[in-house]
Amino acid sequence: MEKRPIILQGAMDIEIEYFKKVIKNLKVLNLYGYETYEGEYEDYPIIISKTNVGLIESAVCTFCAITKYNPIAIISQGTAGACSKDIHKNDIVIGCECLNINSYITKGKSENEGILPLEWELLTFKEGKDELIKYKADEKLCKIAQSKEEFAVGNVKQGIIGSGDVWNNEIDRIKWFNEKYGILCEDMETVATYSICKKMNIPVLGIRVISDNSILKEEYDRNVAIEARKIYIRSCERTNKNI
């Protein structure tokens, strides 16, 4: 490709189907086992990358795609569960920061004193110095994603996405993520994509549409907000012009 493409990631079929319909001249590839599509939108090269679900899958897929395409930017998009009573199903969260909710230290207890997950602390383990790392999205991409006019289904909020290989259903733990760490929603891919992009110096942004809110008893719907996908594809158009 003469121009460096934008990569649009989605973990599941439902998260990439809209893009396959609107991106022209699609060419299907198998990139080390990952479903990948090359195409164009508004005469600009776009790569659709199906990462599959989970942090390891997302990390490997991201590395493979960067190695092959050297993209100008990666947009990691899909669904997420809300961690705040102020966010509803169909709302969008722009993840200007991301935390690994799989990475934590438990508190020492004697035998038979129980398991106390609300006392655990999120922590990023590094040789010689353990600390909590917030992975940051590209500032330009955050601004581009916020300059929307088209979305009429839900509200758009900016904040922290939490990622981990876990589906949390316990209301108190979900609220704890929000109250202690400011996490607005949780998914299973974003932090892995951010980590690889940071190491390989590729601008990245995670955007998630809310599929459920257990706190408010808004039940899971994997088909939420096709309208949201329209914002993502228009974000690609703006990215092409502004980054």
C-alpha positions in Angstrom: 0.0 0.0 0.0 1.3 3.5 -0.9 -0.5 5.1 2.0 -0.2 3.9 5.6 -3.6 2.4 6.4 -5.9 2.8 9.5 -6.6 -0.4 11.3 -10.2 -1.0 12.7 -10.2 -3.7 15.2 -13.2 -5.7 16.5 -13.2 -8.9 18.6 -16.4 -10.5 17.3 -18.3 -10.8 13.9 -21.0 -8.5 15.2 -18.3 -5.8 15.8 -17.0 -5.8 12.2 -19.9 -6.7 10.0 -21.0 -3.0 9.5 -17.5 -2.1 8.3 -17.4 -5.0 5.8 -20.6 -3.5 4.2 -19.4 0.1 3.8 -15.7 -0.4 3.0 -15.1 -0.9 -0.7 -12.9 -3.3 -2.6 -12.6 -5.8 0.2 -9.9 -8.4 0.0 -10.0 -11.2 2.5 -6.7 -12.4 4.1 -5.7 -14.8 6.8 -3.0 -13.1 8.9 -1.5 -15.8 11.1 -4.9 -17.2 11.7 -6.6 -13.8 12.2 -9.5 -12.8 9.9 -8.3 -9.7 8.1 -9.8 -7.5 5.4 -8.1 -4.9 3.2 -10.2 -2.2 1.6 -10.9 1.5 1.1 -13.1 4.2 2.6 -13.3 7.6 0.9 -10.2 6.5 -1.2 -8.2 5.8 1.9 -6.8 2.3 2.9 -8.6 0.7 5.8 -7.7 -2.7 7.4 -10.5 -4.5 9.3 -8.9 -6.8 11.9 -10.9 -9.4 13.8 -8.8 -9.8 17.0 -11.0 -12.5 18.7 -11.9 -12.1 22.3 -9.3 -11.8 25.1 -6.1 -10.0 26.0 -3.6 -12.5 24.5 -5.5 -12.7 21.2 -5.7 -8.9 21.0 -2.0 -8.5 21.7 -0.9 -11.1 19.2 -3.3 -9.8 16.5 -2.2 -6.2 17.0 1.5 -7.1 16.8 0.9 -9.1 13.6 -1.1 -6.3 12.0 1.4 -3.6 12.9 4.3 -5.7 11.5 2.5 -6.2 8.2 0.8 -2.8 7.6 2.7 -0.2 9.7 -0.6 1.7 10.2 -1.0 5.4 10.7 -3.3 4.6 13.6 -5.3 1.8 15.2 -8.9 2.1 16.4 -9.9 -0.6 18.8 -13.7 -0.7 18.9 -16.5 -3.0 20.2 -18.8 -3.5 23.1 -18.3 -3.1 26.9 -20.1 -3.5 30.1 -20.7 -0.3 32.2 -19.1 0.2 35.6 -21.0 3.4 36.4 -24.6 4.1 37.2 -24.2 7.3 35.0 -23.7 5.3 31.8 -26.4 3.5 29.9 -26.7 0.9 27.3 -26.0 2.4 23.8 -23.8 5.1 25.3 -20.2 5.4 24.0 -17.0 5.6 26.0 -13.9 7.1 24.4 -11.0 5.4 26.2 -8.5 8.1 26.6 -6.9 5.9 29.3 -7.0 2.2 30.0 -6.2 -0.1 33.0 -5.5 -3.8 33.2 -8.2 -5.1 35.6 -6.6 -8.6 35.3 -3.4 -7.4 37.0 -3.7 -7.1 40.8 -2.2 -8.1 44.1 -4.3 -9.8 46.8 -4.0 -9.0 50.5 -2.3 -11.5 52.7 -4.6 -13.4 55.0 -4.1 -16.3 57.3 -5.7 -19.7 56.4 -9.5 -19.8 56.8 -9.7 -15.9 56.9 -11.5 -15.9 53.6 -11.1 -14.3 50.2 -11.7 -10.5 50.1 -11.6 -9.2 46.5 -12.7 -5.7 47.4 -9.3 -5.4 49.3 -7.3 -6.4 46.2 -5.4 -3.6 44.5 -4.8 -3.2 40.8 -1.1 -3.2 40.1 1.2 -3.4 37.0 4.1 -5.8 37.7 7.5 -4.6 36.6 11.0 -5.9 37.5 12.3 -3.9 40.4 9.3 -1.5 40.6 5.6 -2.4 40.7 3.2 0.4 40.0 -0.2 1.0 38.5 0.2 2.0 34.9 -2.6 3.8 33.0 -2.1 3.3 29.3 -3.0 6.4 27.3 -4.6 6.8 24.0 -3.2 9.2 21.4 -4.3 12.7 22.2 -5.1 13.7 18.6 -7.3 10.6 18.2 -9.2 11.4 21.4 -10.0 14.9 20.1 -11.0 13.5 16.7 -13.4 11.0 18.3 -15.0 13.7 20.4 -15.7 15.9 17.4 -18.9 14.0 16.6 -22.2 15.4 15.4 -24.0 12.3 14.1 -24.6 10.1 17.1 -28.3 10.2 18.2 -28.7 7.0 20.1 -26.8 7.6 23.4 -24.4 9.9 25.1 -20.6 10.0 24.5 -18.3 10.1 27.5 -14.5 10.3 27.8 -12.7 8.3 30.5 -11.0 5.1 31.6 -11.7 1.7 30.1 -10.8 -1.4 32.2 -9.7 -4.6 30.3 -9.3 -8.1 31.5 -10.1 -11.8 30.8 -13.1 -11.7 33.1 -16.8 -11.1 32.9 -17.8 -9.3 36.1 -21.4 -9.8 37.3 -20.9 -8.9 41.0 -22.4 -5.4 41.4 -20.2 -4.5 44.3 -17.0 -5.3 42.4 -18.2 -3.5 39.3 -19.0 -0.4 41.4 -15.6 -0.8 43.2 -13.8 -0.4 39.8 -15.6 2.8 39.2 -15.4 4.3 42.7 -11.7 3.4 43.4 -10.2 3.7 39.9 -12.6 5.8 37.9 -13.2 3.0 35.4 -16.3 3.7 33.2 -16.6 0.3 31.5 -14.8 -3.0 31.0 -13.9 -5.1 28.0 -11.5 -7.9 27.1 -9.2 -6.3 24.5 -8.4 -2.6 24.8 -5.4 -2.6 27.2 -3.6 -5.2 25.2 -3.9 -3.2 22.0 -2.7 0.0 23.9 0.3 -1.9 25.3 1.5 -3.2 22.0 0.9 0.1 20.2 2.9 2.0 22.9 5.8 -0.3 22.4 5.7 0.0 18.6 4.9 3.7 18.5 1.6 3.5 16.8 -1.2 6.0 17.6 -4.2 4.2 19.2 -7.7 4.8 20.5 -10.2 2.5 22.1 -13.9 3.3 21.7 -16.6 1.1 23.3 -20.4 1.1 23.0 -22.1 0.0 26.2 -23.9 -3.4 25.8 -25.2 -3.7 29.4 -25.2 -2.1 32.8 -25.6 -4.6 35.6 -25.9 -1.9 38.2 -29.0 -0.5 36.5 -30.3 -3.9 35.5 -29.9 -3.0 31.8 -29.5 -6.5 30.3 -26.7 -7.5 27.8 -27.4 -7.0 24.1 -24.6 -7.9 21.7 -26.3 -6.1 18.9 -26.2 -2.6 20.4 -25.7 0.6 18.5 -25.0 -0.1 14.8 -25.3 3.7 14.7 -22.1 3.8 16.8 -20.2 2.1 14.1 -21.0 5.0 11.9 -19.0 7.3 14.3 -16.1 4.9 14.1 -15.9 4.9 10.4 -16.2 8.7 10.3 -13.5 8.9 12.9 -11.3 7.1 10.3 -12.1 9.8 7.8 -11.2 12.5 10.3 -8.0 10.6 11.3 -6.9 10.5 7.7 -7.2 14.3 7.5 -5.8 15.2 10.9 -3.1 12.8 11.9 
